[in-house]
Amino acid sequence: QVQLVESGGGLVQPGGSLRLSCKASGNIYSISTIGWYRQAPGKERELVGFIKAGGFINLSDSVKGRFTISRDAVENTVYLEMSSLRPDDTAVYYCKDISPKAPWGQGTQVTVSL
C-alpha cells in the first residue's frame, strides 16, 4: 500500500504563503483521489480539496482563490499551495487517500499568526 507523508508546515504571518508537500512512497497515480484535509483546534476535520489521478481538482469554498493543489509526477508528490493565509487557516493539515479505509498520517501544523 502506498503511504503518504505530509511536510512543510510552519508559522507564517497573515497574508503570507506556504507550500505543503504530500510525498508518496510509491507511484502517486496508484491512488485514485488524494485529499487535503485540516483540523483546527476544537473543530472537526474538514476536506480542503482533492486531486484525482486524472488531474481534476476541487477546492472548498473557504479556500478557493487562495489555495491550489498541484502534482509532481517525477517526485510522486502532491502539493497544497496556500496564499493570502488568515488566522482561521491555522490547523493541522493532512493528505490522505480519500478511501474510507485509508490511514491518516501525522499531519503538519500550520499556524497563521503575527
Beta strands, then each sheet from edge to edge (+ up, - down):
strand 1: 4-7
strand 2: 10-12
strand 3: 18-24
strand 4: 33-39
strand 5: 46-52
strand 6: 57-59
strand 7: 67-72
strand 8: 77-82
strand 9: 91-97
strand 10: 108-112
sheet 1: 1+ 3- 8+ 7-
sheet 2: 2+ 10+ 9- 4+ 5- 6+
end
